[in-house]
Amino acid sequence: MSHTSIPLPHTSSPSALLYTPTTTTPHLKPAQQPHTTPIAHFVSSPNTTSPNGALLDVNSSYIVYAVKNGLVRVIDRHSASRTLLRGHSKRIGDVSFFGSSKENSSDVLGTIGGTGDVSNVLIWRVYRVREEELQSEKLLEIRSKDAVRFVWHPFNPNIFVLLHGSSSEGGSNSKSRATLVETTKLYTAPHGNEGHAVCVPTMTEEGEEVIENALRFLLPSSAYDEDDVATMTDLTWSNLDSRHVLSGQDDGSLILWDLRDWTFYRSMGGTYTPVESGEEGAKDVVASAKCLFKLQGCHSDVDGGISRVVFLPPSNSAGAGAGA
């Protein structure tokens, strides 16, 4: 069989070369298009609960997305089988599989419901019982009023950070930007009907919500305007270690935190002042991740402030980026 050569159109600029087979070259068949079958209809409506939260997440095994009335849909990417997670009463604000890489196949999922949702934070395990059937179980429930975002530890599924929203109806007057939760250290009780672990935060006299045995992200009261406490909008873990995290705030500021070198504050009437070494065990003294530095990443009048922060991949020099 002989092949007919087809000369390419001549151009003086090689970078502008363009060749498109047309009806004048009938012996060339167009590339065959892949066949697709819809498996879900996802309505991408605005996330009013948490503007920076994810309403959809995916890994190598599953697709998860929020649907109406606090329900969460999970789809098996290999068999297309699906299940509904029922546990939230308000619209979902964030969904997140454990594991930072989309190539992971983790079956552990975190979800956060909106303001007024009693089961504000839920940790699930999704699993296959047969080739064509998915099921789920609740592992942990945290009945918070403030949590709006969920950020997993890079390699430990028992550790995650909850970002707090601003004070609103039904919420607390928390000055904490976020809370680092280690599930093995929580005070929990079994759920009366379903049996999973339930953690109920306590409320201080000032109306602040506190998760016992969890590390808080606080700044001294002198570092902010008492009437305008910035809300943490995003947080990311360092690529080099699990000790440092970078957060962005809605006032445009960036803060680098140290999770091992703590700062201790005395709480008095809703204000926080650093205490001297040796007073850590006092009743009114609380521990916080240490603020290493705070800088202004963008103008405070930018709507929403910092929307996303990320550490650059490891190289000869460390770096981080942020977007407004």
N, C-alpha and C positions, 0 to 999 in steps of 0.2 A: 504494500500500500504506500502510495506516495503522499507527501505532505506539501501543501502549498504554503510558501512563506508569505507573510503579510507585512509589508514595510510599515514602520511607524511613521506618523506624520513628522515632517521636518520642523524643527524649531531652533532658533538661535539661543534660546535660554533653556538648558537642560532641566533646570529646577521647575520649569513650568510645563513640562511634558505631560500630556494627558491623552490616554487612548481608551476609547469606549466602543466596544463592538456594537454595531447597529444592524439594520436590515440589509445593509450592503455587504455584510459578511455572514450570510445565512448558514455556512458550514460550522460556525462557532455557536455552541449552545450556551445560553446563560446558566450561571451557577444555580444549582438546585437549592431552593430555600428550605430551611429546616421546618419540620412540622411541630407545632406546639399545641398543647391542650391546657386550657385554663383550669386551675385547681382551686383558686380563691379569688374573691373580689374584696379588695382592701380599699376602704374609703379614707383617703388621707386628709382628714379634717384637722383644723388647728388644734394644737395641744394646749388647751386653756389651763389644765391642771399644772403642768410643768413645761414651759416653752422649750426647754433644752432636753427634756426627757424623750426617750425613744418609744414610739408606739409599735415598732416592728423590730425584730432581731432575728438573726439566722446563724446557724453553725453548720457543720458538715452533715448533721443528722436531722435537724429539725428547723422549721420555720415557726415563729411565734408572732402574733400580733393582737392588738387590743380590738375588741368589738364593743358594741353598746352594752349598757347596763352592768358594767363592771366585769364582763366576761372576757376570757382570754382564749383565743384559738391556737392550738398547736397542730402542725401538720408534719407527718413523717416524709422527708424528702425522697426516700427510697420506695416506699409503698403507696404514698399519697393518702394513707389512713390519717384520721384526725380525731381530736378530742377537744372538749371544752373544759376549761378550768373555772370552777365556780367557788368563789370565796370572798370577792369584793362586792360591795354594794354601791360604789360610786365609780364614775368613769376612770379608767386606768390612765396614770400619768407617766409610767416608765416600765419597760420590760427589758430584762437583761439576762442572757445566759452567762454562766461562769466561764471564764476563759477569754483572754483578749483577742486571740486569733480566731478568724472565721473558719479555720481548718479544724478546730477542735470539735469533739463530738460529745461534749458534756451534756449530761441529762439533768443538771441542776439549774434551776431558773428562779430569778427574783422578780417580783412584781410589786408595784406600789399603786394604791388607789388614791382617789382625790380627797379633798377636804370633807370631813364628815364620815369617811369610811372607817368603821370600827376596826376592821382587819386591814389597817393601813399598809403594813409590810408583810408579804408572804413569800416564803421560800418553798419551792416545789421540787419534786423529782418526777420526771417524765420517763416512762419505760414501756417497752413492748411486752405484751403477754403472749401474743401470737403474731405471725407474720403480718396479719392485716388488722391488728387491734392495738390501740394505744390506751394507756391508763396513766393516772397520776396520783401522787400522794402529797399531802402537806407535811413539810418537815418542821417549819417554824413559823410562828405568827407573832409579830410585834405590833401591839396596839398603840401606835404612835399617832399624834395629831399634826405633826410638823413635817414628816419626811416627804420629799418630793422627787428625789433622785436616788439612784442605787448605783454604787461603783464597787466592783469586785476587786479584791486583792489579786495581784497578777498570777499567783500560783497556789494560794491556799483558799479553798472554798468555805472555810470556817471563819473567814475574816472579810468584812466589807465595810464601806463607808456610806452612811446615810446623810444626804444633804438636806438641810432644813429650809423650808420656805419662810417667807415673811409672815409676821403675825396677821392673822385673819380671823374671821368669825369661826369659832370652834377650835382655833389653834391656841398655842401657848405664847407667852411673851419671851421666848428663848433668845438669849444673846449668843448661843452657840451657833457657829457657822455650819458645823457638821458633827457627826458622832462616829467614831471608829468602834465597830462592834466585833467582838470575838464571841462566837456562839457558845464555845465551851465554857465561858465565864459568866454567862447570863443566868439570872435567877428566873426560872421558868416553872410552870405548872402544866399538867396535862389538860388538854381541852376536854370538856365534859362529855361531848358526844363523839368527836372524831379521834381523840387521843394524841394529836400532835402537840408539840411544846408551844406554850403561849407565854410571852413576856409582856408584862404590863408596866410601862414607865410610871415613875412617881412624879408628883407635882410639888414644887416648892411653894412657900408662902407667897413668893412674888409671882407665881403663875408660870414658872418655867418647867418644862418637861425634861426629866432626867432619866436616862437609861442606866440603871445601876451597873457598876463594873465595866462601863464603857468609857473610852477616852474621848474627851470633848475637844473641839477646836474653838478656842476662846482667844480674844485679845483683851488687854487691859482697858478699862473704861476710858482712860485718857487717850486711847488711840482712835476713838470714833465719837461722833456726835450722838449723844444719848437719844435724840429724837429721830435719828436716821441711821440705823444699823444696817450695813450692807448685807445683802443676801448672797451666799455662795451659789454661783450658777454652774460651775463645772469643776472637776477635780481629776487629776491624772497621777499615776504612780511613776516614779523614776524608772527608766530602762536599765539603770545600773544596779539598783538595789531596791529593797522594799521599805527602806527607812524614810525616804523623802517623798513628799507629794507636793504638787503645785496646784493651787486653786485660783480661779478667777471669780470676781465679784461683780454685782450689777452696778457698782459705782465706778467700774473701770479699773479697779486695782487688782494686782497679782500678789499672792502670798506664797512663799516657800515654807513648808512645815517640816519639822523633824519629829518623827513618831516615837523615837527612843529617848530623846533628851527632853523630858517634860518640864513644863512650867507650872507652878502651883499658885493659885489665886484664892483670896478670901472673898467670899460672896457676902455682901452687906447691902440689903435693900435693892437687889438687882444690879449692883455695880461690882466690878471685879478689880482688885488691886493685888499686885504680886506680893508674896510673903517671903520672909527670910527662910533660909535652909533650917530644917529641924522642926518646922511647924506643919509638915505635910500631913500628919495624922489628925489634925484638929477637925472637929465636926463640920465647921463651916468652910473648910478648905477643899478645893476641887482641883483635879489634875487636868492639864490641857497639853495637847501637842505644842511643841515650842515653835513660835514664829521666828524664823531665821532672818527674813527680811520682807518688807512690803514696799511695792513700788506701783506707780500709776502706769497702767498699760495703755489706756485710752482715755479720752476726755469723759468726765463724769456725766456730761449731757448726752452722750451716745445712748440711744434707746436700748435698754437691756444690758448695757455694759459689756463685759466679756462673755461671749457665748460659748467658746471652746478653747481649752488649753491642751497642749501636747508637748511631751519631751521629744526632741529630735533623736533619731537612731544613734546608738553609740558610735563614737568616732574618736579622733585624737583629742577633741575638745568637746566638753559637755555643752548642751544647748537646749533651749526650750522655745516654744512658740505659742502665740495666743491670737485669737481672732475675735473681733467685735461684731 
